[in-house]
């Protein structure tokens, strides 16, 4: 018997039904969480330069303010901040925006003993995408960006697509646009 794989399909219009009903997943840092509390706003833009209203879902996975993940793979997980969960999930609103309440992550140890720059791992799901897209968000003007081994793999002229920028006049507020296609397309990772 020969097995033939099923044809791939894009995600339908109701992919996020039941996945994004818990808006509390946008609050990753409780009041007692250590570190600098921030908001991080994402705006997802399609290939025509238009926001993706309610058609996208973003998941975040990040370390706490000391660079520790709440996961058994991290040998320092026993000392991870209990007031910080490290995971978030929200869908975009009518303007293609979702906002997470989190903390600025600390530097994560790299395999070779160096440290990665503070970053947040991002997975984007959306109608019309056959597979989720994966990227990272770094923080503009962070001196550690110059030494980050993953960011160094990205061509210099494309690194700006991975940098959240502070929102003028709003302390602790950061924002980034994720462009799905086009000249300003965000760098996505093949993982």
BANUPA-101370 format. One record per atom (N, C-alpha, C): y, z, x; atom name. Coordinates in Angstrom, 1 decimal, padded with zeros to 4 digits. Layout:
<rs>
+--------+--------+--------+-------+
!     c2 !     c3 !     c1 ! atome !
+--------+--------+--------+-------+
!      Y !      Z !      X !    CA !
...
+--------+--------+--------+-------+
</rs>
This chain:
<rs>
+--------+--------+--------+-------+
!     c2 !     c3 !     c1 ! atome !
+--------+--------+--------+-------+
! -001.2 !  000.0 !  000.8 !     N !
!  000.0 !  000.0 !  000.0 !    CA !
!  001.2 !  000.0 !  000.9 !     C !
!  002.2 ! -000.9 !  000.6 !     N !
!  003.4 ! -000.9 !  001.3 !    CA !
!  004.5 ! -000.2 !  000.5 !     C !
!  005.2 !  000.7 !  001.1 !     N !
!  006.3 !  001.4 !  000.4 !    CA !
!  007.6 !  000.7 !  000.7 !     C !
!  008.4 !  000.5 ! -000.3 !     N !
!  009.7 ! -000.2 ! -000.2 !    CA !
!  010.8 !  000.9 ! -000.6 !     C !
!  011.8 !  001.0 !  000.3 !     N !
!  012.8 !  002.0 ! -000.1 !    CA !
!  013.6 !  001.6 ! -001.3 !     C !
!  014.1 !  002.5 ! -002.1 !     N !
!  015.0 !  002.2 ! -003.2 !    CA !
!  016.3 !  001.7 ! -002.7 !     C !
!  016.9 !  000.8 ! -003.4 !     N !
!  018.2 !  000.3 ! -003.1 !    CA !
!  019.2 !  001.4 ! -003.0 !     C !
!  020.1 !  001.3 ! -002.1 !     N !
!  021.2 !  002.4 ! -002.0 !    CA !
!  022.2 !  002.1 ! -003.1 !     C !
!  022.8 !  003.2 ! -003.6 !     N !
!  023.8 !  003.1 ! -004.6 !    CA !
!  025.0 !  003.9 ! -004.2 !     C !
!  026.1 !  003.6 ! -004.7 !     N !
!  027.3 !  004.4 ! -004.5 !    CA !
!  027.2 !  005.6 ! -005.5 !     C !
!  027.9 !  006.6 ! -005.1 !     N !
!  028.0 !  007.8 ! -006.0 !    CA !
!  028.7 !  007.4 ! -007.3 !     C !
!  028.2 !  007.8 ! -008.4 !     N !
!  028.8 !  007.5 ! -009.7 !    CA !
!  030.0 !  008.3 ! -010.0 !     C !
!  030.6 !  008.1 ! -011.2 !     N !
!  031.8 !  008.7 ! -011.6 !    CA !
!  031.7 !  010.2 ! -011.9 !     C !
!  030.5 !  010.7 ! -012.0 !     N !
!  030.3 !  012.1 ! -012.4 !    CA !
!  029.6 !  012.9 ! -011.3 !     C !
!  029.8 !  012.4 ! -010.0 !     N !
!  029.1 !  013.1 ! -008.9 !    CA !
!  029.4 !  014.5 ! -008.7 !     C !
!  030.7 !  014.9 ! -009.0 !     N !
!  031.1 !  016.3 ! -008.8 !    CA !
!  030.9 !  017.2 ! -010.0 !     C !
!  030.3 !  016.7 ! -011.1 !     N !
!  030.1 !  017.5 ! -012.2 !    CA !
!  029.2 !  018.7 ! -011.8 !     C !
!  029.7 !  019.9 ! -012.0 !     N !
!  028.9 !  021.1 ! -011.7 !    CA !
!  029.1 !  021.5 ! -010.3 !     C !
!  029.6 !  020.7 ! -009.4 !     N !
!  029.8 !  021.0 ! -008.0 !    CA !
!  031.1 !  021.6 ! -007.7 !     C !
!  032.1 !  021.3 ! -008.5 !     N !
!  033.5 !  021.8 ! -008.2 !    CA !
!  034.1 !  022.6 ! -009.3 !     C !
!  033.2 !  023.2 ! -010.1 !     N !
!  033.7 !  024.0 ! -011.2 !    CA !
!  034.1 !  025.4 ! -010.8 !     C !
!  033.7 !  025.8 ! -009.6 !     N !
!  034.0 !  027.2 ! -009.1 !    CA !
!  035.2 !  027.0 ! -008.1 !     C !
!  036.4 !  027.2 ! -008.7 !     N !
!  037.6 !  027.0 ! -007.9 !    CA !
!  037.8 !  028.1 ! -006.9 !     C !
!  037.1 !  029.2 ! -007.0 !     N !
!  037.2 !  030.3 ! -006.1 !    CA !
!  036.7 !  029.8 ! -004.7 !     C !
!  035.9 !  028.7 ! -004.6 !     N !
!  035.4 !  028.2 ! -003.3 !    CA !
!  036.6 !  027.6 ! -002.5 !     C !
!  037.8 !  027.6 ! -003.1 !     N !
!  038.9 !  027.2 ! -002.3 !    CA !
!  039.6 !  028.3 ! -001.5 !     C !
!  039.1 !  029.6 ! -001.9 !     N !
!  039.6 !  030.7 ! -001.2 !    CA !
!  038.6 !  031.2 ! -000.2 !     C !
!  038.8 !  030.9 !  001.1 !     N !
!  037.8 !  031.2 !  002.1 !    CA !
!  038.1 !  032.5 !  002.7 !     C !
!  039.3 !  032.9 !  002.7 !     N !
!  039.8 !  034.2 !  003.4 !    CA !
!  040.2 !  035.2 !  002.3 !     C !
!  039.5 !  036.3 !  002.3 !     N !
!  039.9 !  037.4 !  001.4 !    CA !
!  041.1 !  038.1 !  002.0 !     C !
!  041.7 !  039.0 !  001.2 !     N !
!  042.9 !  039.8 !  001.7 !    CA !
!  042.7 !  040.4 !  003.0 !     C !
!  041.5 !  041.0 !  003.3 !     N !
!  041.3 !  041.7 !  004.5 !    CA !
!  040.9 !  040.9 !  005.7 !     C !
!  040.8 !  039.6 !  005.5 !     N !
!  040.3 !  038.7 !  006.6 !    CA !
!  041.3 !  038.8 !  007.8 !     C !
!  040.6 !  038.8 !  009.0 !     N !
!  041.4 !  038.9 !  010.3 !    CA !
!  042.0 !  037.6 !  010.5 !     C !
!  043.1 !  037.6 !  011.3 !     N !
!  043.7 !  036.4 !  011.8 !    CA !
!  044.9 !  035.9 !  010.9 !     C !
!  045.4 !  034.7 !  011.3 !     N !
!  046.5 !  034.1 !  010.7 !    CA !
!  046.1 !  033.4 !  009.4 !     C !
!  046.5 !  033.9 !  008.2 !     N !
!  046.2 !  033.3 !  006.9 !    CA !
!  047.1 !  032.1 !  006.8 !     C !
!  046.4 !  031.0 !  006.4 !     N !
!  047.1 !  029.7 !  006.2 !    CA !
!  046.6 !  029.1 !  004.9 !     C !
!  047.4 !  028.1 !  004.4 !     N !
!  046.9 !  027.2 !  003.4 !    CA !
!  046.7 !  025.8 !  004.1 !     C !
!  045.7 !  025.1 !  003.7 !     N !
!  045.5 !  023.8 !  004.3 !    CA !
!  045.3 !  022.8 !  003.1 !     C !
!  046.3 !  021.9 !  003.0 !     N !
!  046.3 !  020.9 !  001.9 !    CA !
!  045.8 !  019.6 !  002.4 !     C !
!  044.9 !  019.0 !  001.7 !     N !
!  044.3 !  017.7 !  001.9 !    CA !
!  044.8 !  016.8 !  000.9 !     C !
!  045.2 !  015.6 !  001.3 !     N !
!  045.5 !  014.5 !  000.3 !    CA !
!  044.6 !  013.3 !  000.7 !     C !
!  043.8 !  012.8 ! -000.2 !     N !
!  042.9 !  011.7 !  000.1 !    CA !
!  043.5 !  010.5 ! -000.4 !     C !
!  043.6 !  009.5 !  000.5 !     N !
!  044.2 !  008.2 !  000.2 !    CA !
!  043.2 !  007.1 !  000.3 !     C !
!  043.1 !  006.2 ! -000.7 !     N !
!  042.1 !  005.1 ! -000.7 !    CA !
!  042.7 !  003.9 !  000.1 !     C !
!  041.9 !  002.8 !  000.2 !     N !
!  042.2 !  001.7 !  001.0 !    CA !
!  043.5 !  000.9 !  000.5 !     C !
!  043.9 !  001.2 ! -000.7 !     N !
!  045.1 !  000.6 ! -001.3 !    CA !
!  046.4 !  001.5 ! -001.1 !     C !
!  046.2 !  002.6 ! -000.4 !     N !
!  047.3 !  003.5 ! -000.2 !    CA !
!  047.5 !  004.4 ! -001.4 !     C !
!  046.6 !  004.5 ! -002.3 !     N !
!  046.8 !  005.3 ! -003.5 !    CA !
!  045.9 !  006.6 ! -003.4 !     C !
!  046.4 !  007.7 ! -004.0 !     N !
!  045.6 !  008.9 ! -004.0 !    CA !
!  044.3 !  008.7 ! -004.8 !     C !
!  043.3 !  009.5 ! -004.5 !     N !
!  042.0 !  009.4 ! -005.2 !    CA !
!  042.0 !  010.6 ! -006.2 !     C !
!  042.5 !  010.4 ! -007.4 !     N !
!  042.6 !  011.4 ! -008.4 !    CA !
!  041.3 !  011.9 ! -008.9 !     C !
!  040.9 !  013.1 ! -008.6 !     N !
!  039.7 !  013.7 ! -009.1 !    CA !
!  038.4 !  013.0 ! -008.7 !     C !
!  038.5 !  012.0 ! -007.8 !     N !
!  037.4 !  011.2 ! -007.4 !    CA !
!  036.8 !  011.6 ! -006.1 !     C !
!  037.3 !  012.7 ! -005.5 !     N !
!  036.9 !  013.1 ! -004.2 !    CA !
!  036.6 !  014.6 ! -004.2 !     C !
!  035.7 !  015.0 ! -003.3 !     N !
!  035.4 !  016.4 ! -003.2 !    CA !
!  035.3 !  016.7 ! -001.7 !     C !
!  036.0 !  017.8 ! -001.3 !     N !
!  036.0 !  018.1 !  000.1 !    CA !
!  035.3 !  019.5 !  000.3 !     C !
!  034.4 !  019.5 !  001.4 !     N !
!  033.8 !  020.7 !  001.8 !    CA !
!  034.3 !  021.0 !  003.2 !     C !
!  034.5 !  022.3 !  003.4 !     N !
!  035.0 !  022.8 !  004.8 !    CA !
!  033.9 !  023.7 !  005.3 !     C !
!  033.8 !  023.7 !  006.6 !     N !
!  032.9 !  024.7 !  007.3 !    CA !
!  033.7 !  025.0 !  008.6 !     C !
!  034.0 !  026.3 !  008.8 !     N !
!  034.8 !  026.7 !  010.0 !    CA !
!  034.4 !  028.1 !  010.5 !     C !
!  034.8 !  028.3 !  011.7 !     N !
!  034.7 !  029.6 !  012.3 !    CA !
!  035.8 !  030.5 !  011.9 !     C !
!  035.6 !  031.8 !  012.0 !     N !
!  036.6 !  032.8 !  011.7 !    CA !
!  037.7 !  032.8 !  012.8 !     C !
!  038.6 !  033.7 !  012.7 !     N !
!  039.8 !  033.7 !  013.6 !    CA !
!  039.4 !  034.0 !  015.1 !     C !
!  038.2 !  034.5 !  015.3 !     N !
!  037.7 !  034.8 !  016.6 !    CA !
!  036.7 !  033.8 !  017.1 !     C !
!  036.5 !  032.7 !  016.4 !     N !
!  035.6 !  031.6 !  016.7 !    CA !
!  034.2 !  031.9 !  016.4 !     C !
!  033.9 !  032.7 !  015.5 !     N !
!  032.5 !  033.1 !  015.1 !    CA !
!  032.2 !  032.5 !  013.7 !     C !
!  031.0 !  031.9 !  013.6 !     N !
!  030.5 !  031.4 !  012.4 !    CA !
!  029.6 !  032.4 !  011.7 !     C !
!  029.7 !  032.5 !  010.4 !     N !
!  028.8 !  033.3 !  009.6 !    CA !
!  027.5 !  032.5 !  009.4 !     C !
!  026.7 !  032.3 !  010.4 !     N !
!  025.5 !  031.6 !  010.4 !    CA !
!  024.6 !  032.1 !  011.5 !     C !
!  023.3 !  032.1 !  011.2 !     N !
!  022.3 !  032.7 !  012.1 !    CA !
!  022.2 !  031.8 !  013.4 !     C !
!  022.7 !  030.6 !  013.4 !     N !
!  022.6 !  029.8 !  014.6 !    CA !
!  023.7 !  030.3 !  015.6 !     C !
!  024.7 !  030.9 !  015.1 !     N !
!  025.7 !  031.5 !  016.0 !    CA !
!  025.3 !  032.8 !  016.5 !     C !
!  025.0 !  033.0 !  017.8 !     N !
!  024.5 !  034.3 !  018.3 !    CA !
!  025.5 !  035.4 !  018.1 !     C !
!  026.8 !  035.1 !  017.7 !     N !
!  027.8 !  036.2 !  017.5 !    CA !
!  028.0 !  036.4 !  016.0 !     C !
!  027.1 !  035.9 !  015.2 !     N !
!  027.3 !  036.0 !  013.7 !    CA !
!  027.3 !  037.4 !  013.2 !     C !
!  026.6 !  038.3 !  013.9 !     N !
!  026.5 !  039.7 !  013.5 !    CA !
!  027.9 !  040.4 !  013.5 !     C !
!  028.8 !  039.8 !  014.3 !     N !
!  030.2 !  040.4 !  014.4 !    CA !
!  031.2 !  039.5 !  013.7 !     C !
!  030.7 !  038.5 !  013.0 !     N !
!  031.7 !  037.6 !  012.2 !    CA !
!  032.4 !  038.4 !  011.2 !     C !
!  033.6 !  038.0 !  010.9 !     N !
!  034.5 !  038.7 !  009.9 !    CA !
!  033.8 !  038.6 !  008.5 !     C !
!  033.5 !  039.8 !  007.9 !     N !
!  032.9 !  039.8 !  006.6 !    CA !
!  033.8 !  039.5 !  005.5 !     C !
!  035.1 !  039.5 !  005.7 !     N !
!  036.1 !  039.1 !  004.7 !    CA !
!  036.4 !  037.6 !  004.8 !     C !
!  035.7 !  036.9 !  005.5 !     N !
!  035.9 !  035.4 !  005.7 !    CA !
!  034.5 !  034.7 !  005.5 !     C !
!  034.4 !  033.8 !  004.6 !     N !
!  033.1 !  033.2 !  004.3 !    CA !
!  032.9 !  031.9 !  005.2 !     C !
!  033.9 !  031.2 !  005.6 !     N !
!  033.7 !  030.0 !  006.4 !    CA !
!  033.4 !  028.8 !  005.7 !     C !
!  033.1 !  028.8 !  004.4 !     N !
!  032.8 !  027.6 !  003.6 !    CA !
!  033.7 !  027.5 !  002.4 !     C !
!  034.1 !  026.3 !  002.2 !     N !
!  035.0 !  026.0 !  001.0 !    CA !
!  034.6 !  024.7 !  000.4 !     C !
!  034.9 !  024.5 ! -000.9 !     N !
!  034.6 !  023.2 ! -001.6 !    CA !
!  035.6 !  023.1 ! -002.8 !     C !
!  036.3 !  022.0 ! -002.8 !     N !
!  037.2 !  021.7 ! -003.9 !    CA !
!  037.2 !  020.2 ! -004.2 !     C !
!  037.6 !  019.9 ! -005.4 !     N !
!  037.8 !  018.4 ! -005.7 !    CA !
!  039.3 !  018.2 ! -005.7 !     C !
!  039.6 !  016.9 ! -005.5 !     N !
!  041.0 !  016.5 ! -005.5 !    CA !
!  041.6 !  016.5 ! -006.9 !     C !
!  042.9 !  016.8 ! -007.0 !     N !
!  043.5 !  016.8 ! -008.3 !    CA !
!  044.0 !  015.4 ! -008.7 !     C !
!  044.9 !  015.3 ! -009.7 !     N !
!  045.4 !  014.0 ! -010.1 !    CA !
!  046.2 !  013.3 ! -009.0 !     C !
!  046.7 !  014.0 ! -008.1 !     N !
!  047.5 !  013.4 ! -007.0 !    CA !
!  046.6 !  013.2 ! -005.7 !     C !
!  045.3 !  013.4 ! -005.8 !     N !
!  044.4 !  013.3 ! -004.6 !    CA !
!  044.5 !  014.5 ! -003.7 !     C !
!  045.0 !  015.6 ! -004.2 !     N !
!  045.2 !  016.8 ! -003.3 !    CA !
!  044.3 !  017.9 ! -003.7 !     C !
!  043.9 !  018.7 ! -002.7 !     N !
!  043.3 !  020.0 ! -002.9 !    CA !
!  043.8 !  020.9 ! -001.8 !     C !
!  043.9 !  022.2 ! -002.1 !     N !
!  044.5 !  023.2 ! -001.1 !    CA !
!  043.5 !  024.4 ! -001.0 !     C !
!  043.2 !  024.6 !  000.3 !     N !
!  042.3 !  025.7 !  000.6 !    CA !
!  043.1 !  026.9 !  001.2 !     C !
!  042.7 !  028.1 !  000.9 !     N !
!  043.3 !  029.3 !  001.5 !    CA !
!  042.3 !  029.8 !  002.5 !     C !
!  042.7 !  029.8 !  003.8 !     N !
!  041.8 !  030.1 !  004.9 !    CA !
!  042.5 !  030.8 !  006.0 !     C !
!  041.9 !  030.9 !  007.1 !     N !
!  042.6 !  031.4 !  008.3 !    CA !
!  042.5 !  030.3 !  009.4 !     C !
!  043.5 !  030.4 !  010.3 !     N !
!  043.4 !  029.5 !  011.4 !    CA !
!  042.2 !  029.9 !  012.3 !     C !
!  041.2 !  029.0 !  012.5 !     N !
!  040.0 !  029.3 !  013.2 !    CA !
!  040.3 !  029.6 !  014.7 !     C !
!  039.4 !  030.4 !  015.3 !     N !
!  039.5 !  030.6 !  016.8 !    CA !
!  038.8 !  029.5 !  017.5 !     C !
!  038.8 !  029.6 !  018.8 !     N !
!  038.1 !  028.6 !  019.6 !    CA !
!  036.6 !  028.9 !  019.6 !     C !
!  035.9 !  027.9 !  019.5 !     N !
!  034.4 !  028.0 !  019.4 !    CA !
!  033.8 !  027.7 !  020.8 !     C !
!  032.9 !  028.5 !  021.3 !     N !
!  032.3 !  028.2 !  022.6 !    CA !
!  031.5 !  026.8 !  022.5 !     C !
!  031.6 !  026.1 !  023.6 !     N !
!  030.9 !  024.8 !  023.7 !    CA !
!  029.6 !  025.0 !  024.5 !     C !
!  028.7 !  024.1 !  024.4 !     N !
!  027.4 !  024.3 !  025.1 !    CA !
!  027.5 !  024.5 !  026.6 !     C !
!  028.5 !  023.9 !  027.2 !     N !
!  028.6 !  024.0 !  028.7 !    CA !
!  029.4 !  025.2 !  029.1 !     C !
!  029.8 !  026.0 !  028.2 !     N !
!  030.5 !  027.2 !  028.6 !    CA !
!  032.0 !  027.1 !  028.4 !     C !
!  032.5 !  025.9 !  028.2 !     N !
!  034.0 !  025.7 !  027.9 !    CA !
!  034.2 !  026.1 !  026.4 !     C !
!  035.4 !  025.9 !  025.9 !     N !
!  035.7 !  026.2 !  024.5 !    CA !
!  036.3 !  025.0 !  023.8 !     C !
!  035.9 !  024.8 !  022.5 !     N !
!  036.5 !  023.8 !  021.7 !    CA !
!  037.8 !  024.3 !  021.1 !     C !
!  038.7 !  023.4 !  020.9 !     N !
!  040.0 !  023.8 !  020.2 !    CA !
!  039.7 !  024.3 !  018.8 !     C !
!  040.6 !  025.1 !  018.3 !     N !
!  040.5 !  025.5 !  016.9 !    CA !
!  040.4 !  024.2 !  016.0 !     C !
!  039.4 !  024.2 !  015.2 !     N !
!  039.2 !  023.0 !  014.3 !    CA !
!  038.4 !  023.5 !  013.0 !     C !
!  038.4 !  022.6 !  012.1 !     N !
!  037.7 !  022.8 !  010.8 !    CA !
!  036.8 !  021.5 !  010.6 !     C !
!  035.6 !  021.7 !  010.3 !     N !
!  034.7 !  020.6 !  010.0 !    CA !
!  034.8 !  020.2 !  008.5 !     C !
!  034.9 !  018.9 !  008.3 !     N !
!  035.2 !  018.4 !  007.0 !    CA !
!  034.2 !  017.4 !  006.5 !     C !
!  033.7 !  017.6 !  005.3 !     N !
!  032.8 !  016.6 !  004.7 !    CA !
!  033.5 !  016.1 !  003.4 !     C !
!  033.6 !  014.8 !  003.3 !     N !
!  034.2 !  014.2 !  002.1 !    CA !
!  033.2 !  013.4 !  001.3 !     C !
!  033.1 !  013.8 !  000.0 !     N !
!  032.3 !  013.1 ! -000.9 !    CA !
!  033.2 !  012.3 ! -001.9 !     C !
!  032.8 !  011.2 ! -002.4 !     N !
!  033.7 !  010.5 ! -003.3 !    CA !
!  032.9 !  009.4 ! -004.0 !     C !
!  033.5 !  009.0 ! -005.2 !     N !
!  032.9 !  007.9 ! -005.9 !    CA !
!  033.1 !  006.6 ! -005.1 !     C !
!  032.0 !  005.9 ! -005.0 !     N !
!  032.1 !  004.7 ! -004.2 !    CA !
!  031.6 !  004.8 ! -002.8 !     C !
!  031.4 !  006.1 ! -002.4 !     N !
!  030.8 !  006.3 ! -001.0 !    CA !
!  029.3 !  006.5 ! -001.1 !     C !
!  028.6 !  005.7 ! -000.4 !     N !
!  027.1 !  005.8 ! -000.3 !    CA !
!  026.7 !  007.1 !  000.4 !     C !
!  027.4 !  007.5 !  001.4 !     N !
!  027.1 !  008.7 !  002.2 !    CA !
!  028.4 !  009.5 !  002.3 !     C !
!  028.3 !  010.8 !  002.5 !     N !
!  029.5 !  011.6 !  002.7 !    CA !
!  030.1 !  011.2 !  004.1 !     C !
!  031.4 !  011.3 !  004.2 !     N !
!  032.1 !  011.1 !  005.4 !    CA !
!  032.4 !  012.4 !  006.1 !     C !
!  032.3 !  012.4 !  007.4 !     N !
!  032.4 !  013.7 !  008.2 !    CA !
!  033.5 !  013.5 !  009.2 !     C !
!  034.4 !  014.5 !  009.3 !     N !
!  035.5 !  014.5 !  010.3 !    CA !
!  035.8 !  015.9 !  010.7 !     C !
!  036.8 !  016.0 !  011.4 !     N !
!  037.4 !  017.3 !  011.8 !    CA !
!  038.9 !  017.4 !  011.6 !     C !
!  039.4 !  018.6 !  011.4 !     N !
!  040.8 !  018.8 !  011.4 !    CA !
!  041.2 !  019.7 !  012.5 !     C !
!  042.1 !  019.3 !  013.3 !     N !
!  042.7 !  020.1 !  014.4 !    CA !
!  044.1 !  020.4 !  014.0 !     C !
!  044.8 !  021.3 !  014.7 !     N !
!  046.1 !  021.7 !  014.4 !    CA !
!  047.1 !  021.1 !  015.4 !     C !
!  048.1 !  020.4 !  014.9 !     N !
!  049.1 !  019.7 !  015.8 !    CA !
!  049.7 !  020.7 !  016.7 !     C !
!  050.0 !  020.3 !  017.9 !     N !
!  050.7 !  021.1 !  018.9 !    CA !
!  049.9 !  022.3 !  019.4 !     C !
!  048.6 !  022.4 !  019.1 !     N !
!  047.8 !  023.4 !  019.7 !    CA !
!  047.5 !  023.0 !  021.1 !     C !
!  047.8 !  023.8 !  022.1 !     N !
!  047.6 !  023.5 !  023.5 !    CA !
!  046.2 !  023.3 !  023.8 !     C !
!  045.2 !  023.9 !  023.1 !     N !
!  043.8 !  023.8 !  023.3 !    CA !
!  043.3 !  022.4 !  023.0 !     C !
!  044.0 !  021.6 !  022.2 !     N !
!  043.6 !  020.2 !  021.8 !    CA !
!  043.4 !  019.4 !  023.1 !     C !
!  044.2 !  019.6 !  024.1 !     N !
!  044.1 !  018.8 !  025.3 !    CA !
!  042.8 !  018.9 !  026.0 !     C !
!  042.1 !  020.1 !  025.8 !     N !
!  040.8 !  020.3 !  026.5 !    CA !
!  039.6 !  020.2 !  025.6 !     C !
!  039.8 !  019.8 !  024.3 !     N !
!  038.7 !  019.7 !  023.4 !    CA !
!  037.8 !  018.6 !  023.7 !     C !
!  036.4 !  018.8 !  023.9 !     N !
!  035.6 !  017.7 !  024.3 !    CA !
!  035.3 !  016.7 !  023.2 !     C !
!  035.4 !  017.1 !  021.9 !     N !
!  035.1 !  016.2 !  020.8 !    CA !
!  036.4 !  015.3 !  020.6 !     C !
!  037.6 !  016.0 !  020.6 !     N !
!  038.8 !  015.2 !  020.5 !    CA !
!  039.0 !  014.2 !  021.6 !     C !
!  038.5 !  014.6 !  022.8 !     N !
!  038.7 !  013.7 !  023.9 !    CA !
!  037.9 !  012.4 !  023.7 !     C !
!  036.9 !  012.4 !  022.9 !     N !
!  036.1 !  011.2 !  022.6 !    CA !
!  036.8 !  010.2 !  021.7 !     C !
!  037.9 !  010.7 !  021.0 !     N !
!  038.6 !  009.8 !  020.1 !    CA !
!  039.7 !  009.1 !  020.9 !     C !
!  039.9 !  007.8 !  020.7 !     N !
!  041.0 !  007.1 !  021.4 !    CA !
!  042.3 !  007.8 !  021.1 !     C !
!  043.1 !  007.9 !  022.2 !     N !
!  044.4 !  008.6 !  022.1 !    CA !
!  045.3 !  008.2 !  020.9 !     C !
!  045.3 !  006.9 !  020.6 !     N !
!  046.1 !  006.3 !  019.6 !    CA !
!  045.6 !  006.6 !  018.2 !     C !
!  044.4 !  007.2 !  018.1 !     N !
!  043.8 !  007.6 !  016.8 !    CA !
!  043.7 !  009.1 !  016.5 !     C !
!  044.0 !  009.9 !  017.5 !     N !
!  043.8 !  011.3 !  017.4 !    CA !
!  044.7 !  011.9 !  016.3 !     C !
!  045.9 !  011.3 !  016.1 !     N !
!  046.8 !  011.8 !  015.1 !    CA !
!  046.2 !  011.9 !  013.7 !     C !
!  045.2 !  011.1 !  013.5 !     N !
!  044.5 !  011.1 !  012.1 !    CA !
!  043.7 !  012.3 !  011.9 !     C !
!  043.5 !  013.1 !  012.9 !     N !
!  042.8 !  014.4 !  012.8 !    CA !
!  043.6 !  015.6 !  012.9 !     C !
!  044.9 !  015.4 !  013.0 !     N !
!  045.8 !  016.6 !  013.2 !    CA !
!  046.5 !  017.0 !  011.9 !     C !
!  046.3 !  018.2 !  011.5 !     N !
!  047.1 !  018.8 !  010.4 !    CA !
!  048.4 !  019.2 !  011.0 !     C !
!  049.4 !  019.0 !  010.1 !     N !
!  050.8 !  019.3 !  010.6 !    CA !
!  051.4 !  020.5 !  009.7 !     C !
!  052.2 !  021.3 !  010.3 !     N !
!  052.9 !  022.3 !  009.5 !    CA !
!  053.8 !  021.7 !  008.5 !     C !
!  053.8 !  022.4 !  007.3 !     N !
!  054.7 !  021.9 !  006.2 !    CA !
!  056.0 !  022.6 !  006.4 !     C !
!  057.1 !  021.8 !  006.5 !     N !
!  058.4 !  022.2 !  006.8 !    CA !
!  058.9 !  023.2 !  005.7 !     C !
!  059.4 !  024.4 !  006.1 !     N !
!  059.9 !  025.4 !  005.2 !    CA !
!  058.9 !  026.2 !  004.5 !     C !
!  057.6 !  026.1 !  004.9 !     N !
!  056.6 !  026.9 !  004.2 !    CA !
!  055.7 !  027.5 !  005.3 !     C !
!  056.0 !  028.8 !  005.6 !     N !
!  055.3 !  029.5 !  006.6 !    CA !
!  053.8 !  029.5 !  006.3 !     C !
!  053.0 !  029.2 !  007.3 !     N !
!  051.5 !  029.2 !  007.2 !    CA !
!  050.9 !  028.1 !  006.4 !     C !
!  051.7 !  027.1 !  006.0 !     N !
!  051.2 !  026.0 !  005.3 !    CA !
!  051.0 !  024.8 !  006.2 !     C !
!  049.8 !  024.2 !  006.1 !     N !
!  049.5 !  023.0 !  006.9 !    CA !
!  049.0 !  021.9 !  005.9 !     C !
!  049.2 !  020.6 !  006.3 !     N !
!  048.8 !  019.5 !  005.5 !    CA !
!  048.2 !  018.4 !  006.3 !     C !
!  047.3 !  017.6 !  005.7 !     N !
!  046.8 !  016.4 !  006.4 !    CA !
!  046.4 !  015.4 !  005.3 !     C !
!  046.5 !  014.2 !  005.6 !     N !
!  046.1 !  013.1 !  004.8 !    CA !
!  044.8 !  012.5 !  005.3 !     C !
!  043.8 !  012.3 !  004.5 !     N !
!  042.6 !  011.6 !  004.9 !    CA !
!  042.7 !  010.2 !  004.3 !     C !
!  042.8 !  009.2 !  005.1 !     N !
!  042.8 !  007.8 !  004.7 !    CA !
!  041.5 !  007.2 !  004.8 !     C !
!  040.9 !  006.7 !  003.7 !     N !
!  039.6 !  006.1 !  003.7 !    CA !
!  039.5 !  004.8 !  004.4 !     C !
!  040.5 !  004.0 !  004.4 !     N !
!  040.5 !  002.7 !  005.0 !    CA !
!  042.0 !  002.3 !  005.4 !     C !
!  042.1 !  001.2 !  006.1 !     N !
!  043.4 !  000.7 !  006.4 !    CA !
!  043.9 !  001.1 !  007.8 !     C !
!  045.1 !  000.7 !  008.1 !     N !
!  045.7 !  000.9 !  009.4 !    CA !
!  045.7 !  002.4 !  009.9 !     C !
!  045.9 !  003.3 !  008.9 !     N !
!  045.9 !  004.7 !  009.3 !    CA !
!  044.6 !  005.4 !  009.0 !     C !
!  043.5 !  004.7 !  008.9 !     N !
!  042.2 !  005.2 !  008.6 !    CA !
!  041.9 !  006.4 !  009.4 !     C !
!  041.4 !  007.5 !  008.8 !     N !
!  041.0 !  008.7 !  009.5 !    CA !
!  039.8 !  008.4 !  010.4 !     C !
!  039.7 !  009.1 !  011.5 !     N !
!  038.5 !  008.9 !  012.3 !    CA !
!  037.4 !  009.7 !  011.7 !     C !
!  036.3 !  009.1 !  011.4 !     N !
!  035.1 !  009.7 !  010.8 !    CA !
!  034.0 !  009.7 !  011.9 !     C !
!  033.1 !  010.7 !  011.9 !     N !
!  032.1 !  010.8 !  012.9 !    CA !
!  030.8 !  010.4 !  012.3 !     C !
!  030.0 !  009.7 !  013.1 !     N !
!  028.6 !  009.3 !  012.7 !    CA !
!  027.6 !  010.3 !  013.1 !     C !
!  027.4 !  011.3 !  012.1 !     N !
!  026.5 !  012.4 !  012.4 !    CA !
!  025.5 !  012.4 !  011.3 !     C !
+--------+--------+--------+-------+
</rs>
